Amino acid sequence: MARKGWGLGVLLTLGLMGWQVGLLWLLSGGFGPRAEELGSRLAWDAVLLMPVAWAAVGCTHWLTRRGGRDRTTVESAATLSLCFLLLLVSVATGRGLVQRQLARTPLPAAPEGQPVSATPQTVTDESRFLCAAVAPDLSATPEQQGGGSLAEAAWAGVRDALVLQVPVFPLALLLLRRRSKPVMSGARAAVSPLALLVMVGASCAWESDGRRPAPDMSGLAEREGGCAPGARVRTYAVAAVPVDLPLNPQGDHVPRGLMYILEEDLPALQEREPQPLVLRANVGECLVLRFTNRLPTEPAALRIEGLRATVRGSGQEGGFVPGTAMRPGQNLTYVLALPESPEAEGAYLLHDSGDGGEREARGLFGALLLEPAGSVYRGVATGEPLRDGSGWEALIDVPEGQDFREMALLYHAMGPPEVADVRSARGELLPLQDEMAGPFRPGAFGLNYRSQPYFEREESPEEEDARPAKARVAAPLLLRSYLGEPVKLRVLNAGNAEFHVHHLHGWRKGQRAKQVPDSAFEAPQLLSPGSGITLATSGSGDFPTATGNFIVHCHLPNHSAGGEQFYWRVFDSPQPRLAPLHGAGSTGTAD
């Protein structure tokens, strides 16, 4: 019986290891420790959980003998589950109290001018469930842990124990039922634990970037927190801030708007026309992205769709899930070893998906654009190299390949008509419209924080004079390029629940311009929430084949009438503050 009890404890522990890895994979959004860290943490969990499992098995056997009758498999599994829970609560609570004491030792400060990054010495919040029994959650100071009280530390341990307890009963029921069979061959007895071991071993091979490490990624530089040796490290410091978002020249605005912004651009926040934050990095680089919530009272989050990262931060409301909201003043750092494959080039959404998407609808979104390896970014106004890689439009010089003009278009919706807080320059809600596609509020649909709704404003000259003198306005969004230039449009859906259909009308002065058959630029492109596409033209024989104004809009009627309609203007002669690509040139006059 003792031998069976030892074996049962081992199998139960292995099953819990698989449960923790699966739970991390499902709930962490793909963020987590590297494989070598994962294995060591699972080993530490096993060291502590195996004695708990053995003690629970022994307790179950003692209670069965004391009862004086044979218990059914279900009764035995329930008893084992209850014993395991009581023992685990004690252990996990003790772990929480130890953490409280260890957290009083401050972490070493990062060197001046160096980004904070994830390191193997600390276990961050994303591993809360992974190593719930022994992981030292030292990423937050005692002050950030609500004062570090004994009750809070104990309660954290109880929560972890309850999460680990979930699979215990079904595991116990499965294992006890198999062991209750009168005949079980030696081969089957060996295969059963072996299968569990193989499952856990395969889980340990799982890595935060979703791929097996390439040979040259085996020795990551510790000081760079996950960056490959020799990889270029590109850093950005990003903040979430409140802003009154102007939408158009008429003064329509979102008074309770939010946006991401580079920390260095904060002093000029009120002087610049707001644009969604668009960052750039090259494939194969290491990106260090430090995010700080600078909202006065609201939580804020930054989630990176489609890319794997390690994270370290000063605290998160969600605890274990990077990308959940942080309280004002808190910060975290994402470290992303960007994929080296050329196919990774494209647009990736940055957004706050929490609170039902309410903060995202108010403007808390942006984009990360991955460019070809070795690319250099130049400003569209002067053609000079950009000081950083931000901005919704840029000229991209590619070392091996074709240079191109790049523009990022972020479609977004500000919520259904009953919640969309879009106001005129005088502070009044824009009127509710109800057309064939249903009710909507003008100005509630936009592109890059711009919305040009089409409706009768019914303003008299006296009412126009009553507008506030200091009302902020924004120029309409205008896409610009030269005839014959290769262009890449990075198009994303930054809304939370709305679908958009990106569409370019190839029209000029009422006549249809010549187009390549089945041109992707003319075909409507469906954008589901959070998705992004790249539309590229070679610049020769493809769109555009003529100069003039082309309509860019969302093909959904209410979205277009509600504000998502703008112009792409194509020139064939030099224009002020519009630098051409190297070698691009044409003759004629611009429209």
PyMOL commands that set and color helices and strands:
alter all, ss='L'
color gray80, all
select helices_A, chain A and resi 2-27+35-67+73-102+125-127+150-165+168-179+186-204+215-217+222-224+263-268+342-344+355-361+461-465+557-561
alter helices_A, ss='H'
color red, helices_A
select strands_A, chain A and resi 233-246+253-262+277-282+286-293+303-304+310-313+331-337+346-351+365-371+376-378+393-397+404-413+433-435+438-440+445-447+478-482+487-493+500-505+507-508+511-512+525-527+532-537+548-554+565-571
alter strands_A, ss='S'
color yellow, strands_A
deselect
rebuild
show_as cartoon
